[in-house]
Amino acid sequence: MAVAALLDSQLSLVFDMGLDENGKAITKRKNYNNVKTSATPDQLLQEAQAIVSLQTETLLYVERNDTNQITE
């Protein structure tokens, strides 16, 4: 049976940057590396809210990107 080992986590904040001349939404992504792999979703959201309070753009959503190593 395969086993997945969590190696690394990254926090991504996606911001609304308005619309382009064709009316298409423009977004900006800010990535934060070296997130503790043991961090809970509540802890990540709390950190994201602290970061967003320092920004002028509107936050669209928060993502957690995990890197796993899969072995047998």
C-alpha positions as CSV (number, residue, x, y, z in Angstrom):
1,M,0.0,0.0,0.0
2,A,1.2,3.5,-0.9
3,V,2.1,6.0,1.9
4,A,2.2,9.8,1.6
5,A,4.6,11.8,3.8
6,L,4.0,15.5,4.1
7,L,7.2,17.3,3.3
8,D,6.3,21.0,3.0
9,S,3.4,23.5,3.1
10,Q,2.9,26.8,1.5
11,L,0.3,29.5,2.2
12,S,-1.1,31.4,-0.8
13,L,-3.2,34.5,-0.5
14,V,-5.2,35.5,-3.7
15,F,-6.1,39.2,-4.0
16,D,-8.6,41.0,-6.2
17,M,-6.8,43.5,-8.4
18,G,-9.9,44.7,-10.3
19,L,-10.8,44.2,-14.0
20,D,-8.8,44.5,-17.2
21,E,-10.1,46.5,-20.2
22,N,-12.1,43.4,-21.4
23,G,-13.9,43.0,-18.0
24,K,-11.8,40.0,-17.0
25,A,-10.9,39.7,-13.3
26,I,-7.3,40.3,-12.4
27,T,-5.9,38.5,-9.4
28,K,-2.5,38.6,-7.6
29,R,-1.1,35.7,-5.6
30,K,1.2,36.1,-2.7
31,N,3.0,32.9,-1.5
32,Y,4.5,32.3,1.9
33,N,6.9,29.3,2.2
34,N,8.1,27.3,5.1
35,V,4.6,27.0,6.7
36,K,4.6,24.5,9.6
37,T,3.2,21.2,8.3
38,S,1.4,20.7,11.6
39,A,-0.5,24.0,11.3
40,T,-4.3,23.7,11.4
41,P,-6.6,25.4,9.0
42,D,-7.8,27.7,11.8
43,Q,-4.2,28.7,12.5
44,L,-3.5,29.4,8.8
45,L,-6.6,31.5,8.5
46,Q,-5.6,33.5,11.6
47,E,-2.2,34.2,10.0
48,A,-3.8,35.0,6.7
49,Q,-6.1,37.5,8.3
50,A,-3.1,39.2,10.1
51,I,-1.3,39.5,6.8
52,V,-4.4,40.8,5.0
53,S,-4.8,43.5,7.6
54,L,-1.6,45.0,6.3
55,Q,-2.7,45.0,2.7
56,T,-4.7,47.4,0.6
57,E,-6.1,44.8,-1.8
58,T,-9.2,42.7,-1.1
59,L,-8.6,39.1,-0.3
60,L,-10.5,36.6,-2.5
61,Y,-9.4,33.4,-0.9
62,V,-6.7,31.5,1.0
63,E,-5.0,28.3,-0.2
64,R,-2.7,25.8,1.4
65,N,-0.4,24.0,-0.9
66,D,1.1,20.8,0.4
67,T,4.0,18.8,-1.0
68,N,3.8,15.1,-0.3
69,Q,6.3,12.3,-1.1
70,I,4.5,9.1,-2.0
71,T,6.3,5.8,-1.4
72,E,5.4,2.1,-1.2
